[in-house]
Amino acid sequence: MQEEVVITGDAKMDIKKWGVLLVEIERERRKMYEITRHEPQNVKKLLKVSQKLDKLINQYQKEKISSTAL
């Protein structure tokens, strides 16, 4: 089975990598929700998860923009 690849110049972004990023984003989003729900006073833990989530979202957006720009 061949993976789909989006090609922009020399940059390549395969659909599988997008899927992995989306799963990681959802996992961190759920962690953040659970911390907010069960440990709202644990600001350090919440901040750490929030920062990781931000990085994942930024990475996804950069990858998607670079692969769709022609």
CNS distance restraints for C-alpha pairs under 8 A (distance, minus, plus):
assign (resid   3 and name CA) (resid  14 and name CA) 6.94 0.50 0.50
assign (resid   3 and name CA) (resid  15 and name CA) 7.26 0.50 0.50
assign (resid   3 and name CA) (resid  16 and name CA) 7.40 0.50 0.50
assign (resid   4 and name CA) (resid  14 and name CA) 5.87 0.50 0.50
assign (resid   4 and name CA) (resid  15 and name CA) 5.97 0.50 0.50
assign (resid   5 and name CA) (resid  12 and name CA) 6.43 0.50 0.50
assign (resid   5 and name CA) (resid  13 and name CA) 5.90 0.50 0.50
assign (resid   5 and name CA) (resid  14 and name CA) 4.38 0.50 0.50
assign (resid   5 and name CA) (resid  15 and name CA) 6.47 0.50 0.50
assign (resid   6 and name CA) (resid  12 and name CA) 5.73 0.50 0.50
assign (resid   6 and name CA) (resid  13 and name CA) 5.43 0.50 0.50
assign (resid   6 and name CA) (resid  14 and name CA) 6.06 0.50 0.50
assign (resid   6 and name CA) (resid  15 and name CA) 7.73 0.50 0.50
assign (resid   6 and name CA) (resid  67 and name CA) 6.03 0.50 0.50
assign (resid   6 and name CA) (resid  68 and name CA) 7.63 0.50 0.50
assign (resid   7 and name CA) (resid  11 and name CA) 6.00 0.50 0.50
assign (resid   7 and name CA) (resid  12 and name CA) 4.82 0.50 0.50
assign (resid   7 and name CA) (resid  13 and name CA) 6.86 0.50 0.50
assign (resid   7 and name CA) (resid  67 and name CA) 6.31 0.50 0.50
assign (resid   8 and name CA) (resid  12 and name CA) 6.42 0.50 0.50
assign (resid   8 and name CA) (resid  66 and name CA) 7.16 0.50 0.50
assign (resid   8 and name CA) (resid  67 and name CA) 5.48 0.50 0.50
assign (resid   8 and name CA) (resid  68 and name CA) 7.06 0.50 0.50
assign (resid   8 and name CA) (resid  69 and name CA) 6.80 0.50 0.50
assign (resid   8 and name CA) (resid  70 and name CA) 6.17 0.50 0.50
assign (resid   9 and name CA) (resid  70 and name CA) 7.89 0.50 0.50
assign (resid  11 and name CA) (resid  66 and name CA) 7.50 0.50 0.50
assign (resid  11 and name CA) (resid  67 and name CA) 6.88 0.50 0.50
assign (resid  12 and name CA) (resid  67 and name CA) 6.70 0.50 0.50
assign (resid  13 and name CA) (resid  17 and name CA) 6.99 0.50 0.50
assign (resid  13 and name CA) (resid  18 and name CA) 7.64 0.50 0.50
assign (resid  13 and name CA) (resid  63 and name CA) 6.86 0.50 0.50
assign (resid  13 and name CA) (resid  64 and name CA) 7.80 0.50 0.50
assign (resid  13 and name CA) (resid  67 and name CA) 6.12 0.50 0.50
assign (resid  14 and name CA) (resid  18 and name CA) 6.80 0.50 0.50
assign (resid  15 and name CA) (resid  19 and name CA) 6.30 0.50 0.50
assign (resid  16 and name CA) (resid  20 and name CA) 6.27 0.50 0.50
assign (resid  17 and name CA) (resid  21 and name CA) 6.22 0.50 0.50
assign (resid  18 and name CA) (resid  22 and name CA) 6.18 0.50 0.50
assign (resid  18 and name CA) (resid  60 and name CA) 6.95 0.50 0.50
assign (resid  19 and name CA) (resid  23 and name CA) 6.21 0.50 0.50
assign (resid  20 and name CA) (resid  24 and name CA) 6.24 0.50 0.50
assign (resid  21 and name CA) (resid  25 and name CA) 6.08 0.50 0.50
assign (resid  21 and name CA) (resid  56 and name CA) 6.84 0.50 0.50
assign (resid  21 and name CA) (resid  60 and name CA) 6.41 0.50 0.50
assign (resid  22 and name CA) (resid  26 and name CA) 6.18 0.50 0.50
assign (resid  22 and name CA) (resid  60 and name CA) 7.67 0.50 0.50
assign (resid  23 and name CA) (resid  27 and name CA) 6.14 0.50 0.50
assign (resid  24 and name CA) (resid  28 and name CA) 6.25 0.50 0.50
assign (resid  24 and name CA) (resid  56 and name CA) 7.42 0.50 0.50
assign (resid  25 and name CA) (resid  29 and name CA) 6.10 0.50 0.50
assign (resid  25 and name CA) (resid  53 and name CA) 6.04 0.50 0.50
assign (resid  25 and name CA) (resid  56 and name CA) 6.06 0.50 0.50
assign (resid  25 and name CA) (resid  57 and name CA) 6.66 0.50 0.50
assign (resid  26 and name CA) (resid  30 and name CA) 6.17 0.50 0.50
assign (resid  27 and name CA) (resid  31 and name CA) 6.29 0.50 0.50
assign (resid  28 and name CA) (resid  32 and name CA) 6.16 0.50 0.50
assign (resid  28 and name CA) (resid  49 and name CA) 6.47 0.50 0.50
assign (resid  28 and name CA) (resid  50 and name CA) 7.74 0.50 0.50
assign (resid  28 and name CA) (resid  52 and name CA) 7.41 0.50 0.50
assign (resid  28 and name CA) (resid  53 and name CA) 5.70 0.50 0.50
assign (resid  29 and name CA) (resid  33 and name CA) 6.28 0.50 0.50
assign (resid  29 and name CA) (resid  50 and name CA) 7.99 0.50 0.50
assign (resid  29 and name CA) (resid  53 and name CA) 6.74 0.50 0.50
assign (resid  30 and name CA) (resid  34 and name CA) 6.15 0.50 0.50
assign (resid  31 and name CA) (resid  35 and name CA) 6.15 0.50 0.50
assign (resid  31 and name CA) (resid  49 and name CA) 7.17 0.50 0.50
assign (resid  32 and name CA) (resid  36 and name CA) 6.13 0.50 0.50
assign (resid  32 and name CA) (resid  46 and name CA) 6.17 0.50 0.50
assign (resid  32 and name CA) (resid  49 and name CA) 6.11 0.50 0.50
assign (resid  32 and name CA) (resid  50 and name CA) 6.66 0.50 0.50
assign (resid  33 and name CA) (resid  37 and name CA) 6.08 0.50 0.50
assign (resid  34 and name CA) (resid  38 and name CA) 5.91 0.50 0.50
assign (resid  34 and name CA) (resid  39 and name CA) 7.69 0.50 0.50
assign (resid  35 and name CA) (resid  39 and name CA) 4.94 0.50 0.50
assign (resid  35 and name CA) (resid  40 and name CA) 6.23 0.50 0.50
assign (resid  35 and name CA) (resid  42 and name CA) 7.55 0.50 0.50
assign (resid  35 and name CA) (resid  45 and name CA) 7.66 0.50 0.50
assign (resid  35 and name CA) (resid  46 and name CA) 6.33 0.50 0.50
assign (resid  36 and name CA) (resid  40 and name CA) 4.55 0.50 0.50
assign (resid  36 and name CA) (resid  46 and name CA) 7.19 0.50 0.50
assign (resid  42 and name CA) (resid  46 and name CA) 6.32 0.50 0.50
assign (resid  43 and name CA) (resid  47 and name CA) 5.93 0.50 0.50
assign (resid  44 and name CA) (resid  48 and name CA) 6.20 0.50 0.50
assign (resid  45 and name CA) (resid  49 and name CA) 6.38 0.50 0.50
assign (resid  46 and name CA) (resid  50 and name CA) 6.02 0.50 0.50
assign (resid  47 and name CA) (resid  51 and name CA) 6.06 0.50 0.50
assign (resid  48 and name CA) (resid  52 and name CA) 6.34 0.50 0.50
assign (resid  49 and name CA) (resid  53 and name CA) 6.11 0.50 0.50
assign (resid  50 and name CA) (resid  54 and name CA) 6.15 0.50 0.50
assign (resid  51 and name CA) (resid  55 and name CA) 6.28 0.50 0.50
assign (resid  52 and name CA) (resid  56 and name CA) 6.29 0.50 0.50
assign (resid  53 and name CA) (resid  57 and name CA) 6.18 0.50 0.50
assign (resid  54 and name CA) (resid  58 and name CA) 6.07 0.50 0.50
assign (resid  55 and name CA) (resid  59 and name CA) 6.05 0.50 0.50
assign (resid  56 and name CA) (resid  60 and name CA) 6.14 0.50 0.50
assign (resid  57 and name CA) (resid  61 and name CA) 6.16 0.50 0.50
assign (resid  58 and name CA) (resid  62 and name CA) 6.10 0.50 0.50
assign (resid  59 and name CA) (resid  63 and name CA) 6.09 0.50 0.50
assign (resid  60 and name CA) (resid  64 and name CA) 6.06 0.50 0.50
assign (resid  61 and name CA) (resid  65 and name CA) 6.00 0.50 0.50
assign (resid  62 and name CA) (resid  66 and name CA) 6.01 0.50 0.50
assign (resid  63 and name CA) (resid  67 and name CA) 6.11 0.50 0.50
assign (resid  64 and name CA) (resid  68 and name CA) 6.17 0.50 0.50
assign (resid  65 and name CA) (resid  69 and name CA) 6.03 0.50 0.50
